[in-house]
Amino acid sequence: MQQRLQKLIAAAGIASRRHAEELITSGRVTVNGKVVDALGAKADPETDHIKVNGRLINPLLGAREKVYVLLNKPKGYLSSLSDPKGRPLVTKLVPGSLGRLHPVGRLDFNTEGLLLLTNDGDFTNHVTSARNNIPKVYRVKVKGTPPENAIKRLRRGIRLEDGDRTAPAEIEFLKQTESNAWFEVTLHQGRNQQVRRMFDAIGHSVLKLARVQIGPLTDPRLKTGEYRQLTPSEVKRLYRPSVKSAHTSKVQHQRHSQKSR
């Protein structure tokens, strides 16, 4: 049966569906020896030879076990499959025996916390798609203590330095010290370095940032640098998330406070 090429590439675990579309339009996909660069193109993996970057993907489409990993990413690792600068990659934190996995979305190089990895392109597409509105919860340490009116601006949405406006966010004050303050921030969108840029916009730079929840998924016991595989029920919950409010999840995340100091 014929299927769209981007779906087949994602199903083979080569890339997410979005990245698969980029592979197609850049001319890196062939079907039966001919370059196919149209996004609407289809192929039948039973009868057609499909290659990505010269590699035949048909064998990868047979009885391939899907793997879903939750990693507590440390600072100083790149959420990518490769890096021309040679920086450490998150894929090196999980054993090769799990097969070729790719990150589900990104965490900034200097941000730690929960990150999903998988070989299931459809799963990646679902979790990262804006229309599915899977929120992410972050624990944030900022310089100084922002006034309440500034936090209200962030909750309503704020215009960033590039002119884009952020969507409304949930922001819960957690605690403060003499020189800084802690907040829990729930985002329903994923702009590049959004949390850092939001607090920069109100004059309080981020000193420490960790993602502690993805949709309904959290794990306070997972130490930095550790990973575990998701249970089947956790995968299903990500497809039908029941998201806690920032206030409800606050109690769970306070377990991280000692490590975050």
C-alpha positions in Angstrom: 0.0 0.0 0.0 1.3 3.4 -0.9 2.0 5.9 1.9 3.4 9.4 2.0 7.2 9.4 2.0 7.5 11.6 5.1 5.4 9.1 7.1 7.5 6.1 5.9 10.7 7.9 6.8 9.3 8.7 10.3 8.1 5.2 10.7 11.6 3.9 10.0 13.0 6.0 12.8 15.2 8.1 10.6 13.7 11.4 11.6 10.6 13.1 12.8 7.9 13.7 10.2 8.8 17.4 10.0 12.5 16.7 9.5 11.6 14.0 7.0 9.9 16.7 4.9 13.1 18.7 5.0 15.0 15.6 3.8 12.6 15.2 0.9 12.6 18.8 -0.3 16.4 18.9 -0.1 16.6 16.0 -2.6 18.1 13.5 -0.2 15.4 10.9 -0.8 15.2 8.5 -3.7 12.5 6.0 -4.8 13.7 3.3 -7.1 16.8 5.2 -7.9 15.1 8.5 -8.7 15.2 11.6 -6.5 11.8 12.5 -5.2 11.5 16.1 -3.7 7.7 16.6 -3.7 6.1 16.4 -0.3 3.0 14.8 -1.7 4.9 11.9 -3.1 4.0 8.3 -2.1 5.7 5.0 -2.2 4.9 1.3 -1.4 7.6 -0.1 1.0 6.6 -3.6 -0.2 7.5 -2.9 -3.9 9.6 0.3 -4.0 13.2 0.8 -2.9 13.3 3.9 -0.7 16.6 5.4 0.3 17.4 8.3 2.5 20.9 9.7 2.1 21.7 6.6 0.1 20.6 4.2 2.8 17.8 1.7 2.1 15.1 2.1 4.7 12.8 -0.8 3.8 14.4 -3.2 6.3 13.8 -0.6 9.0 10.1 -0.7 8.3 9.6 -4.3 9.1 8.8 -5.4 12.7 10.7 -2.6 14.3 10.2 -2.3 18.1 9.3 1.2 19.1 11.3 2.7 22.0 10.4 5.6 24.2 12.9 7.0 26.6 12.7 9.6 29.3 16.1 11.3 30.0 16.9 13.8 32.7 19.3 15.9 30.5 22.3 17.6 32.2 23.6 21.0 31.2 26.2 21.0 28.4 24.5 18.5 26.1 23.0 19.2 22.7 19.5 17.9 21.8 20.6 16.8 18.3 21.8 13.8 16.4 25.0 15.6 15.3 27.0 18.7 15.8 29.7 20.2 13.6 31.3 21.8 16.7 31.7 18.4 18.3 29.7 19.2 21.4 28.3 16.4 23.6 25.0 14.9 22.3 22.1 13.7 24.4 22.0 10.5 22.3 25.3 9.5 23.9 23.6 9.4 27.3 21.5 6.3 26.4 23.0 2.9 25.4 23.4 2.0 21.7 21.5 -1.2 22.4 18.3 0.7 22.4 18.9 1.5 18.7 19.0 4.8 16.8 16.9 7.3 18.8 16.2 11.0 18.2 15.2 13.7 20.6 11.6 14.7 20.7 11.9 18.5 20.4 14.8 20.3 22.1 16.2 21.5 25.3 18.7 24.3 25.1 22.4 23.4 25.6 22.5 25.1 29.0 19.1 23.8 30.1 18.6 20.6 32.1 15.6 18.5 32.7 13.2 16.0 31.1 13.7 15.2 27.4 12.0 12.4 25.4 13.9 10.3 22.9 12.3 7.7 20.6 12.5 6.0 17.2 8.8 6.6 16.6 8.5 9.6 14.2 4.7 9.7 14.5 5.0 10.0 18.3 7.5 12.8 17.9 5.2 14.6 15.5 2.3 14.3 18.0 4.2 15.6 21.0 5.9 18.5 19.2 2.8 19.6 17.2 1.4 22.9 18.4 -2.1 21.9 17.7 -1.9 19.1 20.3 -1.1 21.7 23.0 1.1 19.5 25.2 2.4 21.9 27.8 5.9 21.9 29.3 6.6 22.9 32.9 9.9 24.5 33.9 11.5 25.4 37.2 13.3 28.7 36.9 15.8 30.6 39.1 16.1 34.3 38.1 18.3 37.1 39.1 16.6 39.4 41.6 12.9 39.3 42.4 10.6 40.5 39.6 7.7 42.8 40.7 4.2 41.3 40.5 3.2 43.6 37.6 6.1 42.2 35.5 5.0 38.6 36.2 1.5 39.5 35.2 2.8 40.7 31.9 4.5 37.4 31.3 1.3 35.6 32.2 -0.7 37.6 29.7 2.0 37.2 27.0 4.8 39.5 26.1 6.4 40.8 22.9 10.0 39.5 22.6 13.0 41.3 21.1 12.3 39.9 17.6 8.7 41.2 17.6 7.0 37.9 18.2 4.4 37.8 21.1 4.3 34.8 23.5 1.1 33.0 24.3 -0.3 33.3 27.8 1.7 31.3 30.4 1.1 29.9 33.9 3.6 31.3 36.3 3.7 30.3 40.0 6.0 32.0 42.5 7.9 29.4 44.5 10.4 31.1 46.8 13.0 33.8 47.0 16.4 34.4 48.6 18.3 37.6 49.2 19.5 37.8 45.6 17.2 35.7 43.5 13.7 34.1 43.1 12.3 30.8 41.9 9.3 30.3 39.7 7.4 27.5 38.0 6.5 28.3 34.4 4.1 26.3 32.3 4.3 27.0 28.5 1.8 26.0 25.9 4.1 26.9 23.0 7.8 26.3 22.3 9.7 29.2 20.9 13.5 29.0 20.9 14.9 29.8 24.4 11.4 31.2 25.3 11.7 31.1 29.1 15.1 32.9 29.1 13.9 35.5 26.6 10.7 36.1 28.6 12.6 36.9 31.8 15.2 38.9 29.9 12.4 41.1 28.6 11.5 42.1 32.1 15.1 42.6 33.2 15.6 39.5 35.3 17.9 37.1 33.6 17.6 33.3 34.1 20.3 31.8 36.3 19.1 28.2 36.3 16.5 26.4 34.2 15.2 22.9 34.3 12.2 21.2 32.6 10.3 19.1 35.2 7.2 18.0 33.3 6.1 17.2 29.8 2.3 17.0 29.6 1.3 14.6 32.3 4.8 13.1 32.5 7.1 13.8 35.4 9.6 11.8 37.5 11.2 13.5 40.5 13.2 10.4 41.3 15.1 10.4 37.9 18.5 11.9 38.7 20.4 14.2 36.3 22.0 12.2 33.5 19.8 9.1 34.2 17.2 7.7 31.8 14.4 5.1 31.8 12.0 3.7 29.3 8.4 4.9 29.3 5.6 2.4 30.2 2.9 1.7 27.7 0.4 3.6 29.8 2.7 6.7 29.9 2.9 6.7 26.1 -0.9 6.5 25.9 -1.2 9.4 28.4 1.0 11.6 26.2 -1.5 10.9 23.3 -4.3 11.8 25.7 -2.7 14.1 28.3 -4.4 15.0 31.5 -2.3 18.0 32.5 -1.9 19.3 36.0 -1.9 22.9 36.7 1.3 24.6 37.7 0.0 25.0 41.3 -0.8 21.2 41.5 2.6 20.1 40.2 4.4 22.6 42.4 4.3 20.1 45.4 6.0 17.4 43.3 8.7 19.7 42.0 9.7 21.0 45.4 11.4 17.7 45.8 14.0 19.1 43.4 14.7 22.1 45.6 17.6 20.7 47.4 19.3 19.7 44.1 18.5 23.1 42.5 20.1 25.3 45.2 
